[in-house]
């Protein structure tokens, strides 16, 4: 493509076979120069493509390394993962990831994501991941206390049991459960537990 700008891409992945496949795939794209490596600092690149765990480690380590101006040198990272639970998605986004692509997505989506992120575009989500946003920002909207209540509710605790564990009244727990039902668009605590588990909103 005339006038195309060469892009430097690094692939970080915990699975050597997947990493080799990504390197081969990205390397076929005209104008993409790709390297493999899981080290935190391995030369300057435009975009890092990483699995979920590697991306979180990379973003955390980058935020601890100041640049010459005293700010944090945070790379532009695209997560490529099999994970499609809202909890993992939001963990990656909140950590600073610039893109999230499902591992079984069309390869063209990954190439689009790399170009989009490299030129400073806003958060890139593949088509399947975008469906998690149909009701707004995934996993957002719960207060810290509602998250506590939700965690125990999913485990099957009754209101009185949750109240004892959180040192609050049963009426307060009941009010939290009601608000959680509204935010998840369900009508019962059983449906809350099912939906929260399906969407990966809590660790169980």
Backbone as a printed PyTorch tensor [residue, N CA C, xyz], in Angstrom:
tensor([[[  0.8590,  -1.2000,   0.0000],
         [  0.0000,   0.0000,   0.0000],
         [  0.8840,   1.2360,   0.0000]],

        [[  0.6400,   2.0900,  -0.9200],
         [  1.4590,   3.2800,  -1.0820],
         [  1.3290,   4.1900,   0.1220]],

        [[  2.4590,   4.6550,   0.6330],
         [  2.4390,   5.5800,   1.7480],
         [  2.2180,   4.9340,   3.0930]],

        [[  2.1730,   3.6000,   3.1340],
         [  1.9350,   2.9080,   4.3970],
         [  3.1250,   3.0890,   5.3250]],

        [[  2.8280,   3.2270,   6.5980],
         [  3.8710,   3.3800,   7.6060],
         [  4.1710,   2.0320,   8.2200]],

        [[  5.4550,   1.6670,   8.2740],
         [  5.8370,   0.3940,   8.8840],
         [  5.5150,   0.4210,  10.3790]],

        [[  4.9770,  -0.6880,  10.8700],
         [  4.6260,  -0.8030,  12.2810],
         [  5.4490,  -1.9070,  12.9330]],

        [[  5.9670,  -1.5880,  14.1180],
         [  6.7530,  -2.5620,  14.8760],
         [  5.8530,  -3.1880,  15.9270]],

        [[  5.7320,  -4.5100,  15.8690],
         [  4.8210,  -5.2340,  16.7520],
         [  5.6010,  -6.2980,  17.5220]],

        [[  5.3470,  -6.3830,  18.8050],
         [  5.9500,  -7.4490,  19.6180],
         [  4.8350,  -8.3360,  20.1480]],

        [[  5.0550,  -9.6360,  20.0900],
         [  4.0790, -10.6070,  20.5940],
         [  4.5990, -11.2190,  21.8900]],

        [[  3.7870, -11.1570,  22.9360],
         [  4.1020, -11.7700,  24.2300],
         [  2.9900, -12.7510,  24.5570]],

        [[  3.3350, -13.9930,  24.7570],
         [  2.2970, -14.9820,  25.0600],
         [  2.8840, -16.1160,  25.8840]],

        [[  2.1150, -16.5820,  26.8490],
         [  2.5820, -17.6610,  27.7130],
         [  2.6130, -19.0130,  27.0330]],

        [[  1.8800, -19.1700,  25.9490],
         [  1.8540, -20.4270,  25.1990],
         [  2.7710, -20.2760,  23.9820]],

        [[  3.8970, -20.9730,  23.9590],
         [  4.8570, -20.8320,  22.8510],
         [  4.2510, -21.1070,  21.4760]],

        [[  3.3350, -22.0790,  21.3920],
         [  2.7380, -22.4010,  20.0970],
         [  1.8300, -21.2660,  19.6080]],

        [[  1.0400, -20.7200,  20.5160],
         [  0.1720, -19.5990,  20.1470],
         [  1.0200, -18.3940,  19.7620]],

        [[  2.1070, -18.1620,  20.5190],
         [  2.9760, -17.0330,  20.2060],
         [  3.5950, -17.2000,  18.8190]],

        [[  4.0360, -18.4020,  18.5070],
         [  4.6220, -18.6520,  17.1840],
         [  3.5880, -18.4260,  16.0840]],

        [[  2.3510, -18.8490,  16.3420],
         [  1.2970, -18.6570,  15.3580],
         [  0.9770, -17.1830,  15.1370]],

        [[  0.9260, -16.4240,  16.2250],
         [  0.6600, -14.9890,  16.1040],
         [  1.7900, -14.2670,  15.3760]],

        [[  3.0100, -14.6450,  15.6930],
         [  4.1580, -14.0360,  15.0230],
         [  4.0990, -14.3030,  13.5150]],

        [[  3.7970, -15.5540,  13.1560],
         [  3.7190, -15.9100,  11.7400],
         [  2.5760, -15.1640,  11.0510]],

        [[  1.4310, -15.0880,  11.7160],
         [  0.2620, -14.4310,  11.1420],
         [  0.5020, -12.9350,  10.9460]],

        [[  0.9760, -12.2750,  11.9940],
         [  1.2020, -10.8240,  11.9160],
         [  2.3340, -10.5070,  10.9470]],

        [[  3.3320, -11.3940,  10.9120],
         [  4.4720, -11.1730,  10.0390],
         [  4.1330, -11.2070,   8.5610]],

        [[  2.9990, -11.8160,   8.2130],
         [  2.5740, -11.8810,   6.8110],
         [  1.9420, -10.5770,   6.3390]],

        [[  1.5580,  -9.7280,   7.2870],
         [  0.8770,  -8.4900,   6.9250],
         [  1.8870,  -7.4740,   6.3800]],

        [[  1.6710,  -6.9260,   5.2040],
         [  2.6030,  -5.9490,   4.6310],
         [  2.8170,  -4.7580,   5.5620]],

        [[  4.0640,  -4.3980,   5.7610],
         [  4.3960,  -3.2400,   6.5840],
         [  4.4820,  -3.5100,   8.0660]],

        [[  4.2170,  -4.7610,   8.4920],
         [  4.3170,  -5.1190,   9.8970],
         [  5.6440,  -5.8200,  10.1620]],

        [[  6.4100,  -5.3030,  11.1030],
         [  7.6580,  -5.9490,  11.5160],
         [  7.4250,  -6.5150,  12.9030]],

        [[  7.5010,  -7.8210,  13.0290],
         [  7.0930,  -8.4810,  14.2680],
         [  8.2520,  -9.1860,  14.9450]],

        [[  8.2270,  -9.2050,  16.2540],
         [  9.2100,  -9.9220,  17.0620],
         [  8.4780, -10.6360,  18.1840]],

        [[  9.1050, -11.6580,  18.7370],
         [  8.5310, -12.3920,  19.8640],
         [  9.3920, -12.1660,  21.0910]],

        [[  8.7570, -12.0180,  22.2340],
         [  9.5310, -11.8600,  23.4640],
         [  8.6680, -11.4520,  24.6280]],

        [[  8.8770, -12.1090,  25.7740],
         [  8.0840, -11.8360,  26.9610],
         [  8.7720, -10.9250,  27.9630]],

        [[  9.9910, -10.4730,  27.6460],
         [ 10.6940,  -9.5940,  28.5830],
         [  9.9940,  -8.2480,  28.6550]],

        [[  9.9500,  -7.6180,  29.8450],
         [  9.2830,  -6.3160,  30.0040],
         [  9.8130,  -5.2410,  29.0590]],

        [[ 11.1370,  -5.1830,  28.8900],
         [ 11.7340,  -4.1680,  28.0100],
         [ 12.5300,  -4.8720,  26.9220]],

        [[ 12.0700,  -4.7910,  25.7120],
         [ 12.7290,  -5.5210,  24.6240],
         [ 12.7470,  -4.6810,  23.3540]],

        [[ 13.1550,  -3.4520,  23.4850],
         [ 13.1970,  -2.5670,  22.3360],
         [ 11.8980,  -1.8110,  22.1720]],

        [[ 11.9780,  -0.7140,  21.4450],
         [ 10.8060,   0.1350,  21.2370],
         [  9.9360,  -0.4510,  20.1300]],

        [[  8.6570,  -0.6000,  20.4180],
         [  7.7020,  -1.0910,  19.4250],
         [  6.4670,  -0.1860,  19.4510]],

        [[  5.6610,  -0.2850,  18.4000],
         [  4.4390,   0.5260,  18.3290],
         [  3.2950,  -0.1130,  19.0990]],

        [[  3.2010,  -1.4230,  19.0120],
         [  2.1040,  -2.1580,  19.6460],
         [  2.6220,  -3.4770,  20.1930]],

        [[  2.1120,  -3.8590,  21.3550],
         [  2.3930,  -5.1750,  21.9160],
         [  1.1080,  -5.9880,  21.8660]],

        [[  1.1900,  -7.1960,  21.3230],
         [  0.0600,  -8.1250,  21.2990],
         [  0.3620,  -9.2030,  22.3330]],

        [[ -0.5160,  -9.3590,  23.3220],
         [ -0.2050, -10.2490,  24.4360],
         [ -1.4350, -10.9980,  24.9240]],

        [[ -1.1980, -12.1420,  25.5670],
         [ -2.3050, -12.8280,  26.2260],
         [ -2.6780, -12.0530,  27.4870]],

        [[ -3.7620, -12.4320,  28.1120],
         [ -4.3140, -11.6750,  29.2470],
         [ -3.2970, -11.5120,  30.3720]],

        [[ -2.7050, -12.6150,  30.8200],
         [ -1.7660, -12.5660,  31.9520],
         [ -0.5120, -11.7630,  31.6070]],

        [[  0.0440, -11.9850,  30.4160],
         [  1.2450, -11.2600,  30.0020],
         [  0.9710,  -9.7700,  29.8730]],

        [[ -0.2200,  -9.4200,  29.3810],
         [ -0.5790,  -8.0080,  29.2240],
         [ -0.6390,  -7.3150,  30.5850]],

        [[ -1.2550,  -7.9740,  31.5690],
         [ -1.3650,  -7.3700,  32.8950],
         [  0.0130,  -7.1690,  33.5230]],

        [[  0.8800,  -8.1550,  33.3610],
         [  2.2480,  -8.0230,  33.9090],
         [  2.9930,  -6.8940,  33.2160]],

        [[  2.8790,  -6.8270,  31.9110],
         [  3.5730,  -5.8010,  31.1350],
         [  3.0890,  -4.4050,  31.5080]],

        [[  1.7920,  -4.2330,  31.6150],
         [  1.2300,  -2.9240,  31.9470],
         [  1.5940,  -2.5130,  33.3670]],

        [[  1.6150,  -3.4680,  34.2760],
         [  1.9730,  -3.1630,  35.6620],
         [  3.4390,  -2.7660,  35.7660]],

        [[  4.3090,  -3.4910,  35.0670],
         [  5.7420,  -3.1770,  35.1360],
         [  6.0490,  -1.8630,  34.4320]],

        [[  5.3140,  -1.5770,  33.3430],
         [  5.5510,  -0.3370,  32.6090],
         [  5.1670,   0.8750,  33.4370]],

        [[  4.1000,   0.7570,  34.2200],
         [  3.6560,   1.8920,  35.0290],
         [  4.6440,   2.2190,  36.1410]],

        [[  5.5360,   1.2700,  36.4400],
         [  6.5460,   1.4940,  37.4810],
         [  7.8540,   2.0260,  36.9250]],

        [[  7.9420,   2.1560,  35.5700],
         [  9.1980,   2.6120,  34.9530],
         [  9.0100,   4.0030,  34.3840]],

        [[  9.5150,   5.0360,  35.0290],
         [  9.3370,   6.4000,  34.5200],
         [ 10.1640,   6.6410,  33.2670]],

        [[  9.6450,   7.5060,  32.3950],
         [ 10.4130,   7.8830,  31.2130],
         [ 11.2570,   9.1120,  31.5360]],

        [[ 11.8980,   9.6590,  30.5260],
         [ 12.8190,  10.7700,  30.7430],
         [ 12.1020,  12.0020,  31.2920]],

        [[ 10.8200,  12.1290,  30.9750],
         [ 10.0580,  13.2910,  31.4340],
         [  9.4530,  13.0700,  32.8120]],

        [[  9.7050,  11.8920,  33.3820],
         [  9.1870,  11.6020,  34.7070],
         [  7.8370,  10.9160,  34.7130]],

        [[  7.2710,  10.6920,  33.5140],
         [  5.9890,  10.0060,  33.4340],
         [  6.1820,   8.5140,  33.2440]],

        [[  5.0960,   7.7800,  33.1950],
         [  5.1800,   6.3320,  33.0160],
         [  5.1860,   5.9820,  31.5340]],

        [[  6.0580,   5.0740,  31.1370],
         [  6.1360,   4.6290,  29.7510],
         [  5.2260,   3.4160,  29.5890]],

        [[  3.9830,   3.6440,  29.3100],
         [  3.0300,   2.5490,  29.1780],
         [  2.8570,   2.1980,  27.7060]],

        [[  3.1390,   0.9650,  27.3190],
         [  3.0230,   0.5850,  25.9100],
         [  1.5650,   0.4920,  25.4780]],

        [[  1.3410,   0.5100,  24.1770],
         [ -0.0040,   0.3110,  23.6330],
         [ -0.1860,  -1.1830,  23.4400]],

        [[ -1.0530,  -1.7420,  24.2480],
         [ -1.1850,  -3.1990,  24.3400],
         [ -2.5450,  -3.6620,  23.8390]],

        [[ -2.5250,  -4.7230,  23.0350],
         [ -3.7410,  -5.4030,  22.6080],
         [ -3.7450,  -6.7850,  23.2400]],

        [[ -4.8070,  -7.1070,  23.9420],
         [ -4.9440,  -8.4310,  24.5450],
         [ -5.5990,  -9.3680,  23.5320]],

        [[ -4.9730, -10.5230,  23.3310],
         [ -5.5720, -11.5710,  22.5100],
         [ -5.8010, -12.7520,  23.4500]],

        [[ -7.0690, -13.1120,  23.6470],
         [ -7.3680, -14.0770,  24.6960],
         [ -8.5920, -14.9160,  24.3790]],

        [[ -8.6530, -16.1080,  24.9800],
         [ -9.8620, -16.9290,  24.9100],
         [-10.9010, -16.4380,  25.9230]],

        [[-10.4590, -15.6610,  26.8930],
         [-11.3490, -15.2160,  27.9570],
         [-12.3550, -14.1930,  27.4270]],

        [[-13.6340, -14.4110,  27.7670],
         [-14.6480, -13.4480,  27.3420],
         [-15.5800, -13.0700,  28.4820]],

        [[-15.1160, -13.2570,  29.7110],
         [-15.9040, -12.8430,  30.8570],
         [-15.6830, -11.3640,  31.1200]],

        [[-16.7130, -10.6980,  31.5910],
         [-16.6230,  -9.2520,  31.7970],
         [-15.5490,  -8.8800,  32.8100]],

        [[-15.3790,  -9.7300,  33.8130],
         [-14.3830,  -9.4290,  34.8450],
         [-12.9840,  -9.3240,  34.2420]],

        [[-12.6270, -10.3100,  33.3880],
         [-11.3000, -10.3020,  32.7600],
         [-11.1610,  -9.1420,  31.7780]],

        [[-12.2380,  -8.8920,  31.0310],
         [-12.2050,  -7.7900,  30.0680],
         [-11.9550,  -6.4610,  30.7740]],

        [[-12.7240,  -6.1990,  31.8390],
         [-12.5810,  -4.9290,  32.5310],
         [-11.2520,  -4.8420,  33.2780]],

        [[-10.7470,  -5.9780,  33.7530],
         [ -9.4350,  -5.9810,  34.4070],
         [ -8.3590,  -5.5220,  33.4280]],

        [[ -8.4380,  -6.0120,  32.1900],
         [ -7.4650,  -5.6180,  31.1750],
         [ -7.6110,  -4.1410,  30.8090]],

        [[ -8.8520,  -3.7020,  30.5920],
         [ -9.0830,  -2.3100,  30.2040],
         [ -8.6670,  -1.3570,  31.3190]],

        [[ -9.0560,  -1.6930,  32.5600],
         [ -8.7120,  -0.8240,  33.6840],
         [ -7.2050,  -0.7840,  33.9370]],

        [[ -6.4950,  -1.8230,  33.5050],
         [ -5.0340,  -1.8460,  33.6630],
         [ -4.3240,  -1.0330,  32.5880]],

        [[ -5.0810,  -0.6580,  31.5320],
         [ -4.4930,   0.1870,  30.5030],
         [ -4.4020,  -0.4260,  29.1190]],

        [[ -5.0250,  -1.5980,  28.9050],
         [ -4.9980,  -2.2110,  27.5730],
         [ -5.7570,  -1.3300,  26.5820]],

        [[ -5.2680,  -1.2850,  25.3480],
         [ -5.8650,  -0.4450,  24.3120],
         [ -6.7520,  -1.2310,  23.3520]],

        [[ -6.7250,  -2.5550,  23.4670],
         [ -7.5500,  -3.3740,  22.5870],
         [ -7.7740,  -4.7390,  23.2080]],

        [[ -8.8740,  -5.3860,  22.8140],
         [ -9.1950,  -6.7230,  23.3170],
         [ -9.7990,  -7.5140,  22.1670]],

        [[ -9.1010,  -8.5790,  21.7710],
         [ -9.5190,  -9.3860,  20.6300],
         [ -9.6040, -10.8420,  21.0620]],

        [[-10.7240, -11.4750,  20.7960],
         [-10.8790, -12.8880,  21.1130],
         [ -9.9560, -13.7150,  20.2300]],

        [[ -9.4230, -14.7980,  20.7950],
         [ -8.4240, -15.5890,  20.0880],
         [ -8.9780, -16.2290,  18.8270]],

        [[-10.2880, -16.4810,  18.7940],
         [-10.8770, -17.0960,  17.6010],
         [-11.4430, -16.0680,  16.6340]],

        [[-11.1400, -14.7930,  16.8500],
         [-11.6300, -13.7400,  15.9580],
         [-11.0170, -13.8800,  14.5640]],

        [[-11.6500, -13.2290,  13.6260],
         [-11.1060, -13.1950,  12.2670],
         [ -9.7390, -12.5060,  12.2980]],

        [[ -8.7040, -13.0970,  11.6620],
         [ -7.3850, -12.4650,  11.6550],
         [ -7.3990, -11.0080,  11.1970]],

        [[ -8.3260, -10.6900,  10.2850],
         [ -8.4130,  -9.3040,   9.7980],
         [ -8.7430,  -8.3460,  10.9360]],

        [[ -9.5140,  -8.8260,  11.9370],
         [ -9.8390,  -7.9700,  13.0750],
         [ -8.5880,  -7.6300,  13.8730]],

        [[ -7.6970,  -8.6090,  14.0230],
         [ -6.4630,  -8.3520,  14.7510],
         [ -5.6050,  -7.3330,  14.0140]],

        [[ -5.5090,  -7.4540,  12.6860],
         [ -4.7180,  -6.4970,  11.9120],
         [ -5.3250,  -5.0950,  12.0020]],

        [[ -6.6540,  -5.0260,  11.9570],
         [ -7.3310,  -3.7350,  12.1210],
         [ -7.0430,  -3.1550,  13.4970]],

        [[ -7.0610,  -4.0290,  14.5100],
         [ -6.8040,  -3.5800,  15.8870],
         [ -5.4020,  -3.0090,  16.0220]],

        [[ -4.4260,  -3.6820,  15.4330],
         [ -3.0380,  -3.2210,  15.5130],
         [ -2.8860,  -1.8520,  14.8720]],

        [[ -3.4520,  -1.6760,  13.6880],
         [ -3.3620,  -0.3780,  13.0070],
         [ -4.0810,   0.7070,  13.8070]],

        [[ -5.2690,   0.3700,  14.2950],
         [ -6.0790,   1.3370,  15.0420],
         [ -5.3450,   1.8040,  16.3070]],

        [[ -4.8160,   0.8550,  17.0520],
         [ -4.1240,   1.1760,  18.3080],
         [ -2.8110,   1.9000,  18.0390]],

        [[ -2.0960,   1.4910,  16.9880],
         [ -0.8000,   2.1080,  16.6730],
         [ -0.9360,   3.5830,  16.3430]],

        [[ -2.0460,   3.9570,  15.7140],
         [ -2.2080,   5.3690,  15.3520],
         [ -2.9230,   6.1720,  16.4410]],

        [[ -3.0290,   5.5710,  17.6380],
         [ -3.5650,   6.3040,  18.7770],
         [ -5.0680,   6.2880,  18.8980]],

        [[ -5.7070,   5.3300,  18.2500],
         [ -7.1610,   5.2580,  18.3060],
         [ -7.6770,   4.9020,  19.6870]],

        [[ -8.9660,   5.0760,  19.8790],
         [ -9.5920,   4.7390,  21.1590],
         [ -9.6420,   3.2200,  21.3180]],

        [[-10.1660,   2.7760,  22.4390],
         [-10.2140,   1.3550,  22.7520],
         [-10.8050,   0.5450,  21.5940]],

        [[-10.0980,  -0.5300,  21.2030],
         [-10.5570,  -1.3900,  20.1170],
         [-11.0770,  -2.6950,  20.7080]],

        [[-12.2920,  -3.0660,  20.3360],
         [-12.8740,  -4.3350,  20.7490],
         [-13.3040,  -5.1070,  19.5200]],

        [[-13.0210,  -6.4150,  19.4980],
         [-13.4780,  -7.2290,  18.3780],
         [-14.9980,  -7.3640,  18.4580]],

        [[-15.6140,  -7.8460,  17.4000],
         [-17.0800,  -7.8830,  17.3120],
         [-17.7020,  -8.6570,  18.4620]],

        [[-17.1270,  -9.8020,  18.8120],
         [-17.7180, -10.6170,  19.8750],
         [-17.6100,  -9.9170,  21.2270]],

        [[-16.4870,  -9.2760,  21.4700],
         [-16.2950,  -8.6080,  22.7500],
         [-17.2180,  -7.4070,  22.8870]],

        [[-17.5260,  -6.7530,  21.7740],
         [-18.4140,  -5.5830,  21.8120],
         [-19.7870,  -5.9210,  22.3770]],

        [[-20.2130,  -7.1920,  22.2310],
         [-21.5420,  -7.5540,  22.7190],
         [-21.6400,  -7.4130,  24.2290]],

        [[-20.5100,  -7.4520,  24.9310],
         [-20.5280,  -7.2950,  26.3830],
         [-20.9240,  -5.8770,  26.7880]],

        [[-20.8530,  -4.9460,  25.8390],
         [-21.1690,  -3.5510,  26.1300],
         [-22.6080,  -3.1720,  25.7630]],

        [[-23.4330,  -4.1500,  25.4320],
         [-24.7790,  -3.7970,  24.9670],
         [-25.6300,  -3.1510,  26.0570]],

        [[-25.2730,  -3.3820,  27.3300],
         [-25.9970,  -2.7270,  28.4220],
         [-25.1550,  -1.6450,  29.0790]],

        [[-24.1270,  -1.1730,  28.3600],
         [-23.2310,  -0.1830,  28.9510],
         [-21.9050,  -0.8240,  29.3070]],

        [[-21.1140,  -0.1090,  30.0570],
         [-19.7710,  -0.5770,  30.4110],
         [-19.8640,  -1.8430,  31.2590]],

        [[-19.2740,  -2.9740,  30.8170],
         [-19.3770,  -4.2250,  31.5500],
         [-18.8660,  -4.0980,  32.9780]],

        [[-19.5800,  -4.7280,  33.8900],
         [-19.1180,  -4.8080,  35.2620],
         [-19.1580,  -3.4890,  36.0060]],

        [[-19.5570,  -2.4170,  35.3440],
         [-19.5370,  -1.1050,  35.9830],
         [-20.8600,  -0.8510,  36.6790]],

        [[-20.8530,   0.0950,  37.5940],
         [-22.0870,   0.4970,  38.2340],
         [-22.3010,  -0.0380,  39.6230]],

        [[-21.5680,  -1.0970,  40.0130],
         [-21.7030,  -1.6220,  41.3620],
         [-20.8280,  -0.8230,  42.3210]],

        [[-21.3880,  -0.5040,  43.4850],
         [-20.5650,   0.1030,  44.5280],
         [-19.7160,  -0.9920,  45.1530]],

        [[-18.7320,  -0.6010,  45.9450],
         [-17.8680,  -1.5760,  46.6070],
         [-18.6830,  -2.5000,  47.5020]],

        [[-19.6780,  -1.9390,  48.2130],
         [-20.5060,  -2.7500,  49.1020],
         [-21.4000,  -3.6920,  48.3100]],

        [[-21.9210,  -3.2280,  47.1750],
         [-22.7320,  -4.1010,  46.3350],
         [-21.9040,  -5.2570,  45.7980]],

        [[-20.6500,  -5.0070,  45.4770],
         [-19.7720,  -6.0770,  45.0180],
         [-19.5600,  -7.1070,  46.1270]],

        [[-19.4280,  -6.6270,  47.3740],
         [-19.2880,  -7.5480,  48.5080],
         [-20.5280,  -8.4210,  48.6430]],

        [[-21.6960,  -7.7780,  48.5960],
         [-22.9590,  -8.5110,  48.7130],
         [-23.1030,  -9.5010,  47.5660]],

        [[-22.7820,  -9.0680,  46.3530],
         [-22.8970,  -9.9280,  45.1790],
         [-22.0290, -11.1740,  45.3230]],

        [[-20.8270, -10.9820,  45.8340],
         [-19.9080, -12.1170,  45.9870],
         [-20.5050, -13.1880,  46.9040]],

        [[-21.0710, -12.7730,  48.0400],
         [-21.6650, -13.7380,  48.9720],
         [-22.9800, -14.2990,  48.4400]],

        [[-23.7260, -13.4590,  47.7190],
         [-24.9910, -13.9070,  47.1390],
         [-24.7490, -15.0390,  46.1390]],

        [[-23.7230, -14.8980,  45.3250],
         [-23.3940, -15.9240,  44.3330],
         [-22.9970, -17.2320,  45.0160]],

        [[-22.4100, -17.1240,  46.1950],
         [-22.0220, -18.3230,  46.9530],
         [-23.2160, -18.9970,  47.6100]],

        [[-24.3910, -18.3410,  47.5710],
         [-25.5940, -18.9410,  48.1190],
         [-25.9500, -18.5040,  49.5220]],

        [[-25.2660, -17.5080,  50.0590],
         [-25.5570, -17.0380,  51.4120],
         [-26.9120, -16.3150,  51.4480]],

        [[-27.6320, -16.4820,  52.5530],
         [-28.8950, -15.7750,  52.7430],
         [-28.6060, -14.3520,  53.2210]],

        [[-29.6320, -13.5230,  53.2630],
         [-29.4420, -12.1310,  53.6730],
         [-28.8600, -12.0120,  55.0700]],

        [[-29.3780, -12.8400,  56.0000],
         [-28.8750, -12.7740,  57.3690],
         [-27.4050, -13.1700,  57.4330]],

        [[-27.0460, -14.1900,  56.6630],
         [-25.6470, -14.6330,  56.6370],
         [-24.7350, -13.5630,  56.0620]],

        [[-25.1790, -12.9290,  54.9910],
         [-24.3910, -11.8500,  54.3870],
         [-24.2620, -10.6880,  55.3630]],

        [[-25.3670, -10.3870,  56.0570],
         [-25.3570,  -9.2850,  57.0220],
         [-24.3280,  -9.5320,  58.1240]],

        [[-24.2860, -10.7650,  58.6260],
         [-23.3170, -11.0970,  59.6800],
         [-21.8850, -10.9520,  59.1810]],

        [[-21.6230, -11.4450,  57.9720],
         [-20.2590, -11.4120,  57.4310],
         [-19.7910,  -9.9990,  57.1270]],

        [[-20.7190,  -9.1340,  56.7400],
         [-20.3490,  -7.7600,  56.3840],
         [-20.6090,  -6.7700,  57.5160]],

        [[-21.1640,  -7.3010,  58.6180],
         [-21.4500,  -6.4650,  59.7810],
         [-22.3940,  -5.3110,  59.4460]],

        [[-23.4420,  -5.6460,  58.7050],
         [-24.4830,  -4.6710,  58.3700],
         [-25.8360,  -5.3160,  58.6510]],

        [[-26.9210,  -4.5540,  58.5840],
         [-28.2440,  -5.0970,  58.8880],
         [-28.7990,  -5.8900,  57.7080]],

        [[-29.7460,  -6.7720,  58.0180],
         [-30.3900,  -7.5590,  56.9620],
         [-31.1610,  -6.6590,  56.0040]],

        [[-31.7600,  -5.5930,  56.5400],
         [-32.4840,  -4.6500,  55.6880],
         [-31.5520,  -3.9700,  54.6900]],

        [[-30.3300,  -3.6570,  55.1410],
         [-29.3450,  -3.0460,  54.2440],
         [-28.9550,  -4.0190,  53.1390]],

        [[-28.7670,  -5.2870,  53.5140],
         [-28.4500,  -6.3120,  52.5210],
         [-29.5870,  -6.4240,  51.5120]],

        [[-30.8210,  -6.4260,  52.0120],
         [-31.9870,  -6.5340,  51.1320],
         [-32.0210,  -5.3820,  50.1300]],

        [[-31.6960,  -4.1840,  50.5970],
         [-31.6750,  -3.0180,  49.7120],
         [-30.5810,  -3.1650,  48.6500]],

        [[-29.4050,  -3.6640,  49.0560],
         [-28.3140,  -3.8780,  48.0960],
         [-28.7140,  -4.9110,  47.0470]],

        [[-29.3530,  -6.0020,  47.4950],
         [-29.7800,  -7.0540,  46.5640],
         [-30.7740,  -6.4910,  45.5550]],

        [[-31.6750,  -5.6480,  46.0220],
         [-32.6610,  -5.0350,  45.1290],
         [-31.9880,  -4.1830,  44.0610]],

        [[-30.9810,  -3.3950,  44.4760],
         [-30.2800,  -2.5440,  43.5010],
         [-29.4540,  -3.3830,  42.5220]],

        [[-28.8840,  -4.4670,  43.0190],
         [-28.1120,  -5.3650,  42.1470],
         [-29.0370,  -5.9800,  41.0930]],

        [[-30.2400,  -6.3920,  41.5110],
         [-31.2140,  -6.9440,  40.5680],
         [-31.5420,  -5.9320,  39.4690]],

        [[-31.7260,  -4.6860,  39.8550],
         [-32.0380,  -3.6340,  38.8840],
         [-30.8950,  -3.4590,  37.8910]],

        [[-29.6720,  -3.4550,  38.3900],
         [-28.5200,  -3.2090,  37.5240],
         [-28.2430,  -4.3750,  36.5820]],

        [[-28.6340,  -5.5840,  36.9890],
         [-28.4250,  -6.7520,  36.1300],
         [-29.6710,  -7.0930,  35.3130]],

        [[-30.7400,  -6.2950,  35.4950],
         [-31.9780,  -6.4850,  34.7450],
         [-32.5880,  -7.8670,  34.9900]],

        [[-32.6180,  -8.2850,  36.2510],
         [-33.2210,  -9.5640,  36.6210],
         [-34.1960,  -9.3310,  37.7730]],

        [[-35.0060, -10.3660,  38.0840],
         [-36.0390, -10.1850,  39.0880],
         [-35.8690, -10.9570,  40.3720]],

        [[-34.8020, -11.7630,  40.4910],
         [-34.6300, -12.5450,  41.7130],
         [-33.1600, -12.7500,  42.0220]],

        [[-32.8820, -13.1230,  43.2760],
         [-31.5050, -13.3660,  43.6840],
         [-30.9210, -14.5840,  42.9730]],

        [[-31.7890, -15.5570,  42.6480],
         [-31.3110, -16.7280,  41.8990],
         [-30.8310, -16.3080,  40.5150]],

        [[-31.6140, -15.4530,  39.8670],
         [-31.2170, -14.9570,  38.5460],
         [-29.9600, -14.1080,  38.6330]],

        [[-29.8070, -13.3750,  39.7290],
         [-28.5810, -12.5990,  39.9450],
         [-27.3840, -13.5340,  39.9640]],

        [[-27.4860, -14.6100,  40.7460],
         [-26.3670, -15.5460,  40.8730],
         [-26.0080, -16.1750,  39.5320]],

        [[-27.0510, -16.5510,  38.7830],
         [-26.8220, -17.1830,  37.4810],
         [-26.1630, -16.2070,  36.5160]],

        [[-26.7290, -15.0060,  36.4200],
         [-26.2350, -14.0300,  35.4480],
         [-24.8320, -13.5540,  35.8080]],

        [[-24.5880, -13.3080,  37.1130],
         [-23.2670, -12.8470,  37.5370],
         [-22.2020, -13.9020,  37.2590]],

        [[-22.5670, -15.1720,  37.4460],
         [-21.6300, -16.2650,  37.1760],
         [-21.3620, -16.3990,  35.6920]],

        [[-22.4300, -16.3520,  34.8900],
         [-22.2860, -16.4740,  33.4280],
         [-21.4110, -15.3640,  32.8710]],

        [[-21.5920, -14.1630,  33.4080],
         [-20.8580, -13.0060,  32.8880],
         [-19.4990, -12.8160,  33.5540]],

        [[-19.1710, -13.6780,  34.5170],
         [-17.8620, -13.6120,  35.1460],
         [-17.6540, -12.3640,  35.9720]],

        [[-18.7240, -11.8620,  36.6310],
         [-18.6210, -10.6270,  37.3830],
         [-17.9440, -10.8160,  38.7320]],

        [[-17.9250, -12.0480,  39.2190],
         [-17.2900, -12.3140,  40.5120],
         [-16.4720, -13.5830,  40.4230]],

        [[-15.5280, -13.7010,  41.3310],
         [-14.7630, -14.9450,  41.4620],
         [-15.5510, -15.8960,  42.3490]],

        [[-15.7440, -17.1230,  41.8920],
         [-16.4970, -18.0930,  42.6700],
         [-15.6380, -19.3170,  42.9550]]])
